[in-house]
Amino acid sequence: MIVADTSALLALMDGGNPHRAVLRSALRADPDGWVVPWAVLPELDYMVAKRLGQATVTAFRADLAEGRFPIEWGGAHDLQRALKLDRTYRDLSLGLVDGIVMAVAERLEARAILTLDLRDFGAVTLKGEPEIWPRDLPAGSDPEPTRPVWPG
């Protein structure tokens, strides 16, 4: 399982982002093995509108409505774990979204967290020690896609 964070999803939507190709390859290598924690959605909606414009946010919202994002809705246990992580790493000021992403990754025993936020995700020790992608991907890795995955 791969858990996707806001920064990675935003990069995937941005055709000019230098990380886009490696992030797409990582998701295409296992198109059914990734999820988006629910807490990412409002933050991502705001960032897409602010940085990428109305056409992209409209397409993003349509993709959400069509179920093109595998959403992990979680529960109270994710929130409790997120708050504990925020207290434990109070100097980082993780906040709710990063904490939820981390809690979901732990609960699902994720292989990796897809994120460009190394300040927070790179500093926290999580149960199961998921990799941070693309940081922990082997140099030059470009797994062959098995079938198309969003975003196209």
N, C-alpha and C positions, 0 to 999 in steps of 0.2 A: 504494500500500500504506500502511496505517495500522497502527502497532505500538502495542498497548495496554499500559499500565503498571498496576501494582497500584492506585494511588490512583484512577485513572479507573474501573476495573472495580468497585472497592468503591463508588464514588459511583453507578454505574449500578444497583447492587443495593439502594441505600438510597433508599427512596421519599421520604424527607425531605431528601435532599441538594439544595442549591440549584443544583448543576451538572448534575444528572441529565438535565434536558430537553435542554440543548444537546449533551451527550455522546451521548445517544440519537439526536438528529438527525444528528450527525456520522457515526455508524455506519450509520444507516439510509440515508444518502445514497449509500453504497457498501457494501452488506451483504456482498459477497464479497471486499472489498478490505482486510480487516483480519485481524491475527493476534495471538495471545497468546504471548509467549516462555515457554518451559517454566519458567524460573526464577521466574516470577511465581506459579506455582501454589501452592507451599507457603506463601509469604507471604500470598497472598490467602486461602487456606484458613484460616490462623490469624486473620487480621484479620476475616474474615466471622464466624467463630465468636465472636470476642471482642466485636465491635461490633454485630453484627446478629442474633445468636442462633441457636439450634439449628435452627429451622425453615428459616431462610435457608441455613445451611450444608448442610443435608440436600438442599435444592433445588439448590444450587450443585453439589454432588458428583454428583447425579443428572444434571444438565445436562452435566457433564464426561464421565460415563460414556456418555451418549447422543451425544457428539460435537458438542454445540451450541456449543462454543468451538473456533475454528480455531487449534490449537496449532502453534507453530513449534518443532520439537525441536532444530534447529541442530546444532552439533558442536563439536569442540575449538577450531576457529578463533574461535568466538564467545567461548569462555572466555578464550582468549589475548588477544583484543582487549579484553575486559572488564577483565582484570587490567592491561593497559597503560593503559587509561583511568583506572583507579583510581590507578595510580602517577603518571600525568601530572597528575591533578587531586587529589593526595593531601590538600590542604587541605579538600576537600569530603567526604572519606571516603565516596565513592560506594557502595562495597560491591558485592557480587556481583550482586544483582538488578538494580539500576539499570544497572550496567555491561553485563550481558547484554542488557537492553532496548535500550541504546544500540548495542551491537555488532550486534544483529539488525537494527535500523533502518538502520545503515550497509550491512550486507551485502545487504539487500533493496532498498536505495535507496528507502527509505520516503519518502512525501510528507509524513507527519506522525507524531508520537508523541502518543498520547492520554494525557495525564497532568495531574495537579493539582500535581505536585511541581516547582514552578518553581525552588526553591533549587538542586537538582542539575541538572535538565534544561535550565533556562534559562541556566546558567553554562558549560555544556560546548559546545564547537564540534565538531560531527560532520561527517564526510564527507557531502557531498550536502546539508547544511544543512536537515534536515527541519524543518517547522514544528512548533510545540508547540500542540496543541489542548487546550482551547478558547482558550488565550491568543491565538493568532494568527488565529483565525477573525474575519471581519468582524463588527463590532457588529450585533447583531440578526439574524445569519444563522440561519436555521432551514430547512435544505434539506428539501424534500419527501421523505418516505420512498418508496422504490420498492417495498418489500415488508417484512413484519415481520422483525425481527432480535432476537436475544436481547439483553437480557432484555425480555420482553414487557410 
